[in-house]
Amino acid sequence: MLGVVFTEFTDMVEQAFGAETLDEMIGGVESRLESGGAYTAVGTYHHNEMVLLVSQLAKQTGRDIDELVELFGQHLFGRFVVRYPVFFEGIDHALDFLETVEGHIHFEVRKLYPAAELPTFVCDRKAPQLLVMEYHSTRPFATLCRGLIKGCAQHFGAQLEIDESPLADEASGMCFTIRII
Amino acid sequence: MADLDAERLARQLNRERRAREDAEQLLEEKARELYTANARLENLLVDLERRVLDRTAELRLALNDAQRASRVKSDFLAMVSHEIRTPMNVVLGMSELLLDSSLDSQQRAMLASIHDSSKALLVVINDLLDLSSIEAGKLGLEYIGFDLRETGSRVLEGLRHRAEREGLDLVSILPEDEDFSFVGDPGRLRQVLVNLVSNAIKYTEKGSVTVKIERLSRDDGISRVRCSVSDTGPGIPLENQATLFEQYARLEQGHQEQIEGSGLGLALCRQLIDLLDGSIGVESVPGEGSTFWFIVPLRDAENTSELDDVVHVTRDADDVEHPSLRILVAEDNPANQVVARMMLEKMGHQVDMADDGNAAVAAARSVAYDVILMDVRMPVMDGLEATRAIRGLEGVASTVPIIALTANAMASDREKCLSAGMTGFAIKPLSRAALERALAEI
């Protein structure tokens, strides 16, 4: 998993829950983290570290893991807007943007990070206001994906209705049916 | 509390430091990778450049070889051209002279057949040489004033006899009122027309051959002219039309197999029309006949003076009686000497012979000839050098008209003759008509 996801996560935790919570979260699982909890945006880390950190945060705050991951997804999308404005040029529709993720954005990401293991999205624009988006990944981050979609709606000022149904034969896969209302 | 904060900040600082060190290490690794990749690219570039240089050198060598081979081929062609035309000269000349003598009808028929076949052979050789010179890029174009109507009429007149013999009507549709004078290469247009009309006569068993010449457009001093030759022959199936203008393509079905032809005629026509910046094609329906056509752009003659020379010369050639002339023929081949002498004497002229250029200059110095017919290729001194020497003589001897007798029909050879000081040309093999025409020009 790309380092930028980890640095954005620790930043969010610090902003939302305070520096103590962040310190406590890392300290709580530090011995099991290969990186020792020191993240740089240009590095790459095992996705299990993210699972450990989120679980620890849920334990500390008494919140639901899924709720926290989705929250992070929304936060992360806002950060992408700031860090990579070029991806948003000329796009003014939430579903249009989601359709560019696989072809355009992941292509650019691979240029910078050839080793990045990215999820795959299969999009089917059923109607101008309806997008079916399949998330294929070996990692269990469909919830993060939902958070990102919500962040996207927020950015474009769109009201979305998101239906989810797990993909057969894929432990981590998910089919999102996204409708603008 | 402050202690706890301090400890937390120390831990945070420690993590930040480690993250920074990781980032720096990553940066170093990436930089090294980039450097290695760059070095590899640079080596590749150098290698590619070297390979391009090597390949370019190889290609240059190959090009030199090809050019040398092409030059050798051209030289060979010129030599063969000369070698073939010289004996052809004798065959045609002698048979023409014999035809004028008293013969019984069987002998006359046999001789006429020899004469016709020789002329046909000459056409094949000329086509072949023209094609080769076009391919070698050596065929130059003339740029002279001419009346296309007249060119067309002369082609028709030349072939009328043959058409009549085959029982065909030869019909011409030429523009009447318009000014049809152009500047260009009438010889090449004539060659193409003759080819197309001869083919039409050859392949048509009964009916007619119609030649039509028309102006399609006129713009900015350039006319687009269409010449078409329509026949009532067997026609050509669509699948054969495309290959018709390729070398050695010929219909091979039915009785057409028995028709003689080199298969070079139409290929040559297309090459010539290409050279003239025009287009050529055929429309045909099997059973109904064919129309061969070509369209060429021709520059309009701006004033009539551009035409005067050519038109007058060609007219004179036909109908003027020649006075008896004193003529020197410089020619090394004994058989050609006999042909030239007999033809000229039959025309009522007085003939002296010179075996080489040296002898020709000596003769020109001592006798005031009306005209000298000068072979270009001769031993001791060639025709060009002899001509320059004669032009350098004192008095009237230097102004004598000199007509080149040359087996080389190429435009570049004509240029050489003109710049040596010659006044006209007659292409070998000589015919009586060609000699008369050449003499009429002086």
Boltz contact constraints between the chains, C-beta under 6 A:
constraints:
  - contact:
      token1: [A, 23]
      token2: [B, 8]
      max_distance: 6.0
  - contact:
      token1: [A, 37]
      token2: [B, 15]
      max_distance: 6.0
  - contact:
      token1: [A, 38]
      token2: [B, 15]
      max_distance: 6.0
  - contact:
      token1: [A, 38]
      token2: [B, 18]
      max_distance: 6.0
  - contact:
      token1: [A, 38]
      token2: [B, 19]
      max_distance: 6.0
  - contact:
      token1: [A, 39]
      token2: [B, 19]
      max_distance: 6.0
  - contact:
      token1: [A, 40]
      token2: [B, 19]
      max_distance: 6.0
  - contact:
      token1: [A, 40]
      token2: [B, 22]
      max_distance: 6.0
  - contact:
      token1: [A, 40]
      token2: [B, 23]
      max_distance: 6.0
  - contact:
      token1: [A, 42]
      token2: [B, 23]
      max_distance: 6.0
  - contact:
      token1: [A, 42]
      token2: [B, 26]
      max_distance: 6.0
  - contact:
      token1: [A, 43]
      token2: [B, 22]
      max_distance: 6.0
  - contact:
      token1: [A, 43]
      token2: [B, 26]
      max_distance: 6.0
